[in-house]
């Protein structure tokens, strides 16, 4: 949340230079506060794990955040019970047609990096959702496969298969410290990756409205953003818990896939040891900054004014 100070306080200018959010008295007097509405389109196979991971990150702000878990109407989850989905999820068309409005949305990763987009069974529905987001959501965060899919759909940026799975905790660097999304990040920080494909830096750089905010020498682009903050692309999995990569590694071992040990994860690369947790603070920063600067500060007070009204059926007819 912002620091409220007197308008003429000498320290105010220096704090702003350091990218610390300072609100003067005049602006504070006109601040209206309401709950922020965030939708999570959860495409991960074990949805309960992802729910917990994302809720932890979204809770690290004094803002009141109302979370709606969303699912697809054209795809049936194989790893989550129908009762769980029926009790805690609504399909995107049901939510939108019922008058639901969103200030922000998160579209998660999915275990589909090795599949062409047009072969994904729910690609048509996801395309309609991506169209809807452009006109009706203040800011969207796309994670891992969700980021690859949105970059491809919006900008025709291809995804490229990797020679082997990228799995582990990788060192990243901040490219633009003045961007509010990168506020409070160290010059060097760590984040998890777990994927078989990538979007390449040179393709993203060809799109004038996109900026690469963080990258890794080993893992490539980590965070990219549209200049107005309406689209955030996160190529890794900063939401992962301490044991998520461990669970994936042992799952693949049990399946006889002979996976490589995740990099920079276990002490002395010994999978019998408890992994170090080295990315939680950075992940909290990322989601808190997104909520504060690109949702809370950008969305209108009256949620009915979040971009223009519409529904998925009408939007689909215009395509």
GIDAZI-V836996 format. One record per pair of residues at least 6 apart in sequence whose C-alpha atoms are under 8 Angstrom apart, sorted by the first residue. I is the first residue (numbers start at 0). GAP is how many residues later the second one is. D is the distance in whole Angstrom. If there is no record, write none. Layout:
i:I gap:GAP d:D
i:I gap:GAP d:D
This chain:
i:0 gap:20 d:8
i:0 gap:60 d:7
i:0 gap:61 d:7
i:0 gap:62 d:8
i:0 gap:291 d:7
i:1 gap:18 d:8
i:1 gap:19 d:5
i:1 gap:20 d:5
i:1 gap:21 d:6
i:2 gap:18 d:6
i:2 gap:19 d:5
i:2 gap:20 d:6
i:3 gap:18 d:6
i:3 gap:19 d:5
i:3 gap:20 d:6
i:3 gap:21 d:7
i:3 gap:24 d:7
i:4 gap:7 d:7
i:4 gap:17 d:7
i:4 gap:18 d:6
i:4 gap:19 d:5
i:4 gap:20 d:6
i:5 gap:18 d:6
i:5 gap:19 d:6
i:6 gap:17 d:5
i:6 gap:18 d:6
i:6 gap:19 d:8
i:11 gap:10 d:7
i:14 gap:6 d:8
i:14 gap:7 d:7
i:15 gap:6 d:7
i:17 gap:160 d:8
i:18 gap:159 d:6
i:18 gap:160 d:8
i:18 gap:161 d:7
i:18 gap:164 d:7
i:19 gap:163 d:8
i:31 gap:269 d:7
i:32 gap:268 d:7
i:33 gap:30 d:7
i:33 gap:267 d:7
i:34 gap:28 d:7
i:34 gap:29 d:5
i:34 gap:30 d:6
i:34 gap:31 d:6
i:35 gap:27 d:7
i:35 gap:28 d:6
i:35 gap:29 d:5
i:35 gap:30 d:6
i:35 gap:67 d:6
i:35 gap:259 d:8
i:35 gap:260 d:7
i:36 gap:28 d:6
i:36 gap:29 d:5
i:36 gap:30 d:6
i:36 gap:31 d:8
i:36 gap:64 d:7
i:36 gap:65 d:5
i:36 gap:66 d:5
i:36 gap:67 d:7
i:37 gap:27 d:7
i:37 gap:28 d:6
i:37 gap:29 d:5
i:37 gap:30 d:6
i:37 gap:64 d:6
i:37 gap:65 d:6
i:37 gap:66 d:5
i:37 gap:67 d:5
i:37 gap:68 d:8
i:38 gap:28 d:6
i:38 gap:29 d:5
i:38 gap:30 d:6
i:38 gap:31 d:7
i:38 gap:63 d:6
i:38 gap:65 d:6
i:38 gap:66 d:5
i:38 gap:67 d:6
i:39 gap:27 d:7
i:39 gap:28 d:6
i:39 gap:29 d:5
i:39 gap:30 d:6
i:39 gap:65 d:6
i:39 gap:66 d:5
i:39 gap:67 d:6
i:39 gap:68 d:8
i:40 gap:28 d:6
i:40 gap:29 d:5
i:40 gap:30 d:6
i:40 gap:31 d:8
i:40 gap:64 d:7
i:40 gap:65 d:6
i:40 gap:66 d:5
i:40 gap:67 d:6
i:41 gap:8 d:8
i:41 gap:9 d:8
i:41 gap:27 d:7
i:41 gap:28 d:6
i:41 gap:29 d:6
i:41 gap:65 d:6
i:41 gap:66 d:6
i:41 gap:67 d:8
i:42 gap:28 d:7
i:42 gap:64 d:7
i:42 gap:65 d:6
i:42 gap:66 d:6
i:42 gap:67 d:5
i:43 gap:6 d:7
i:43 gap:64 d:7
i:43 gap:65 d:6
i:43 gap:66 d:5
i:43 gap:67 d:7
i:44 gap:32 d:7
i:44 gap:33 d:7
i:44 gap:34 d:6
i:44 gap:35 d:7
i:44 gap:65 d:7
i:44 gap:66 d:8
i:45 gap:33 d:6
i:45 gap:34 d:6
i:46 gap:32 d:8
i:46 gap:33 d:6
i:47 gap:32 d:8
i:49 gap:189 d:8
i:49 gap:190 d:8
i:52 gap:186 d:6
i:52 gap:187 d:6
i:52 gap:188 d:7
i:53 gap:185 d:6
i:56 gap:182 d:7
i:56 gap:226 d:7
i:56 gap:227 d:5
i:56 gap:230 d:6
i:56 gap:231 d:7
i:57 gap:7 d:8
i:57 gap:226 d:8
i:57 gap:229 d:6
i:57 gap:230 d:7
i:57 gap:233 d:8
i:58 gap:6 d:8
i:59 gap:224 d:7
i:59 gap:228 d:6
i:60 gap:227 d:6
i:67 gap:21 d:7
i:67 gap:22 d:8
i:68 gap:19 d:7
i:68 gap:20 d:5
i:68 gap:21 d:7
i:69 gap:19 d:5
i:69 gap:20 d:5
i:69 gap:21 d:5
i:69 gap:22 d:6
i:70 gap:18 d:6
i:70 gap:19 d:6
i:70 gap:20 d:5
i:70 gap:21 d:6
i:71 gap:19 d:5
i:71 gap:20 d:6
i:71 gap:50 d:8
i:71 gap:53 d:7
i:72 gap:18 d:6
i:72 gap:19 d:7
i:72 gap:20 d:7
i:72 gap:52 d:8
i:73 gap:47 d:8
i:73 gap:48 d:6
i:73 gap:51 d:7
i:74 gap:46 d:7
i:74 gap:47 d:6
i:91 gap:37 d:8
i:92 gap:218 d:8
i:92 gap:219 d:7
i:95 gap:215 d:6
i:95 gap:216 d:7
i:96 gap:214 d:6
i:96 gap:215 d:8
i:100 gap:35 d:8
i:100 gap:36 d:8
i:100 gap:202 d:7
i:100 gap:203 d:7
i:100 gap:205 d:7
i:101 gap:34 d:8
i:101 gap:35 d:6
i:101 gap:36 d:8
i:101 gap:201 d:8
i:101 gap:204 d:8
i:102 gap:34 d:6
i:102 gap:35 d:5
i:102 gap:36 d:7
i:102 gap:192 d:6
i:102 gap:193 d:8
i:102 gap:196 d:6
i:102 gap:200 d:7
i:102 gap:203 d:7
i:103 gap:33 d:6
i:103 gap:34 d:6
i:103 gap:35 d:5
i:103 gap:36 d:5
i:103 gap:37 d:8
i:103 gap:191 d:6
i:104 gap:32 d:7
i:104 gap:34 d:7
i:104 gap:35 d:5
i:104 gap:36 d:6
i:105 gap:34 d:6
i:105 gap:35 d:5
i:105 gap:36 d:6
i:105 gap:37 d:7
i:106 gap:33 d:8
i:106 gap:34 d:6
i:106 gap:35 d:5
i:106 gap:36 d:6
i:106 gap:39 d:6
i:106 gap:40 d:8
i:107 gap:34 d:6
i:107 gap:35 d:5
i:107 gap:36 d:7
i:107 gap:37 d:7
i:107 gap:38 d:5
i:108 gap:33 d:8
i:108 gap:34 d:5
i:108 gap:35 d:5
i:108 gap:36 d:4
i:108 gap:37 d:5
i:108 gap:38 d:8
i:109 gap:34 d:8
i:109 gap:35 d:6
i:109 gap:36 d:7
i:110 gap:34 d:8
i:111 gap:8 d:8
i:111 gap:33 d:7
i:112 gap:32 d:6
i:112 gap:48 d:8
i:112 gap:82 d:7
i:112 gap:83 d:6
i:112 gap:84 d:6
i:113 gap:47 d:7
i:113 gap:82 d:6
i:113 gap:83 d:7
i:116 gap:6 d:7
i:116 gap:32 d:7
i:126 gap:26 d:7
i:127 gap:184 d:7
i:127 gap:187 d:7
i:127 gap:188 d:6
i:128 gap:183 d:7
i:129 gap:20 d:7
i:129 gap:23 d:8
i:130 gap:184 d:7
i:131 gap:179 d:8
i:131 gap:180 d:6
i:131 gap:183 d:7
i:132 gap:7 d:7
i:134 gap:172 d:6
i:134 gap:173 d:6
i:135 gap:170 d:6
i:135 gap:171 d:5
i:135 gap:172 d:6
i:135 gap:173 d:7
i:135 gap:174 d:8
i:136 gap:169 d:6
i:136 gap:170 d:7
i:137 gap:92 d:6
i:137 gap:156 d:8
i:137 gap:157 d:6
i:137 gap:160 d:7
i:137 gap:161 d:6
i:137 gap:168 d:6
i:137 gap:169 d:7
i:138 gap:90 d:7
i:138 gap:91 d:4
i:138 gap:92 d:6
i:138 gap:93 d:8
i:138 gap:155 d:6
i:138 gap:156 d:6
i:139 gap:90 d:6
i:139 gap:91 d:5
i:139 gap:92 d:6
i:140 gap:6 d:8
i:140 gap:90 d:6
i:140 gap:91 d:5
i:140 gap:92 d:6
i:140 gap:93 d:7
i:141 gap:8 d:7
i:141 gap:89 d:8
i:141 gap:90 d:6
i:141 gap:91 d:5
i:141 gap:92 d:6
i:142 gap:90 d:6
i:142 gap:91 d:5
i:142 gap:92 d:6
i:142 gap:93 d:7
i:142 gap:94 d:7
i:143 gap:51 d:8
i:143 gap:89 d:8
i:143 gap:90 d:6
i:143 gap:91 d:4
i:143 gap:92 d:5
i:143 gap:93 d:7
i:144 gap:90 d:8
i:146 gap:86 d:5
i:146 gap:87 d:6
i:146 gap:88 d:6
i:147 gap:10 d:8
i:147 gap:11 d:6
i:147 gap:50 d:7
i:147 gap:51 d:6
i:147 gap:87 d:8
i:150 gap:6 d:6
i:150 gap:7 d:8
i:151 gap:6 d:6
i:151 gap:7 d:7
i:154 gap:52 d:8
i:156 gap:42 d:7
i:156 gap:46 d:6
i:156 gap:47 d:7
i:157 gap:41 d:6
i:157 gap:45 d:8
i:158 gap:38 d:6
i:158 gap:39 d:5
i:158 gap:40 d:5
i:158 gap:41 d:8
i:159 gap:37 d:5
i:159 gap:38 d:5
i:159 gap:39 d:6
i:159 gap:40 d:8
i:160 gap:35 d:6
i:160 gap:36 d:4
i:160 gap:37 d:7
i:161 gap:34 d:5
i:161 gap:35 d:5
i:161 gap:36 d:7
i:162 gap:33 d:8
i:163 gap:32 d:7
i:164 gap:29 d:7
i:164 gap:30 d:6
i:164 gap:31 d:5
i:164 gap:32 d:8
i:165 gap:27 d:6
i:165 gap:28 d:5
i:165 gap:29 d:5
i:165 gap:30 d:6
i:165 gap:53 d:7
i:166 gap:25 d:7
i:166 gap:26 d:5
i:166 gap:27 d:4
i:166 gap:28 d:7
i:166 gap:78 d:8
i:166 gap:94 d:8
i:166 gap:95 d:5
i:166 gap:96 d:6
i:167 gap:24 d:6
i:167 gap:25 d:6
i:167 gap:26 d:7
i:167 gap:77 d:7
i:167 gap:93 d:8
i:167 gap:94 d:4
i:167 gap:95 d:4
i:167 gap:96 d:6
i:167 gap:97 d:6
i:168 gap:21 d:6
i:168 gap:22 d:5
i:168 gap:23 d:4
i:168 gap:24 d:6
i:168 gap:93 d:7
i:168 gap:94 d:6
i:168 gap:95 d:5
i:168 gap:96 d:6
i:169 gap:20 d:5
i:169 gap:21 d:6
i:169 gap:22 d:6
i:169 gap:23 d:7
i:169 gap:46 d:7
i:169 gap:48 d:7
i:169 gap:49 d:7
i:169 gap:93 d:8
i:169 gap:94 d:7
i:170 gap:17 d:7
i:170 gap:18 d:6
i:170 gap:19 d:5
i:170 gap:20 d:7
i:170 gap:45 d:6
i:170 gap:46 d:8
i:170 gap:47 d:8
i:171 gap:16 d:6
i:171 gap:17 d:5
i:171 gap:18 d:6
i:171 gap:19 d:7
i:171 gap:42 d:7
i:171 gap:43 d:5
i:171 gap:44 d:4
i:171 gap:45 d:7
i:171 gap:50 d:8
i:172 gap:14 d:6
i:172 gap:15 d:5
i:172 gap:16 d:7
i:172 gap:41 d:6
i:172 gap:42 d:6
i:172 gap:43 d:6
i:173 gap:8 d:7
i:173 gap:11 d:8
i:173 gap:12 d:8
i:173 gap:13 d:6
i:173 gap:14 d:7
i:173 gap:39 d:6
i:173 gap:40 d:5
i:173 gap:41 d:7
i:174 gap:37 d:7
i:174 gap:38 d:5
i:174 gap:39 d:5
i:174 gap:40 d:8
i:175 gap:6 d:7
i:175 gap:37 d:6
i:175 gap:38 d:8
i:176 gap:6 d:7
i:178 gap:34 d:8
i:179 gap:109 d:7
i:179 gap:113 d:7
i:180 gap:105 d:6
i:180 gap:108 d:5
i:180 gap:109 d:6
i:180 gap:112 d:7
i:181 gap:31 d:8
i:181 gap:103 d:8
i:181 gap:104 d:7
i:181 gap:107 d:7
i:182 gap:102 d:7
i:182 gap:106 d:7
i:183 gap:101 d:7
i:184 gap:97 d:6
i:184 gap:100 d:7
i:188 gap:90 d:7
i:188 gap:93 d:7
i:189 gap:88 d:6
i:189 gap:89 d:5
i:189 gap:92 d:8
i:190 gap:45 d:7
i:190 gap:46 d:7
i:190 gap:47 d:6
i:190 gap:87 d:8
i:190 gap:88 d:5
i:190 gap:91 d:8
i:190 gap:92 d:8
i:191 gap:44 d:6
i:191 gap:45 d:5
i:191 gap:46 d:6
i:191 gap:48 d:7
i:191 gap:87 d:8
i:192 gap:26 d:8
i:192 gap:42 d:8
i:192 gap:43 d:5
i:192 gap:44 d:6
i:192 gap:45 d:8
i:193 gap:42 d:7
i:193 gap:43 d:7
i:193 gap:51 d:8
i:197 gap:22 d:8
i:197 gap:37 d:8
i:198 gap:22 d:8
i:199 gap:20 d:7
i:199 gap:21 d:7
i:200 gap:11 d:8
i:200 gap:19 d:7
i:200 gap:20 d:6
i:203 gap:6 d:7
i:203 gap:7 d:8
i:203 gap:8 d:8
i:204 gap:6 d:7
i:204 gap:7 d:8
i:208 gap:17 d:6
i:208 gap:18 d:5
i:209 gap:14 d:7
i:209 gap:15 d:5
i:209 gap:16 d:4
i:209 gap:17 d:6
i:210 gap:13 d:5
i:210 gap:14 d:5
i:210 gap:15 d:6
i:210 gap:16 d:7
i:211 gap:9 d:7
i:211 gap:10 d:8
i:211 gap:11 d:6
i:211 gap:12 d:4
i:211 gap:13 d:7
i:212 gap:9 d:8
i:212 gap:10 d:5
i:212 gap:11 d:5
i:212 gap:12 d:7
i:213 gap:7 d:6
i:213 gap:8 d:5
i:213 gap:9 d:5
i:213 gap:10 d:7
i:214 gap:6 d:4
i:214 gap:7 d:5
i:214 gap:8 d:7
i:215 gap:6 d:7
i:220 gap:14 d:7
i:221 gap:11 d:8
i:221 gap:12 d:6
i:221 gap:13 d:5
i:221 gap:14 d:6
i:222 gap:9 d:7
i:222 gap:10 d:6
i:222 gap:11 d:5
i:222 gap:12 d:6
i:223 gap:8 d:6
i:223 gap:9 d:5
i:223 gap:10 d:7
i:224 gap:6 d:6
i:224 gap:7 d:5
i:224 gap:8 d:6
i:225 gap:6 d:7
i:228 gap:65 d:6
i:229 gap:64 d:7
i:237 gap:41 d:7
i:237 gap:42 d:8
i:237 gap:44 d:8
i:237 gap:45 d:5
i:238 gap:44 d:7
i:241 gap:33 d:7
i:241 gap:34 d:7
i:241 gap:35 d:5
i:242 gap:32 d:7
i:244 gap:17 d:7
i:245 gap:25 d:8
i:245 gap:29 d:8
i:248 gap:10 d:7
i:248 gap:11 d:8
i:248 gap:12 d:7
i:248 gap:13 d:7
i:251 gap:6 d:7
i:251 gap:7 d:6
i:252 gap:6 d:6
i:260 gap:8 d:7
i:260 gap:10 d:7
i:261 gap:7 d:8
i:262 gap:6 d:8
i:264 gap:10 d:6
i:264 gap:11 d:6
i:265 gap:7 d:6
i:265 gap:8 d:7
i:265 gap:9 d:5
i:265 gap:10 d:7
i:266 gap:6 d:7
i:266 gap:7 d:8
i:266 gap:8 d:7
i:266 gap:9 d:8
i:298 gap:7 d:7
i:299 gap:6 d:6
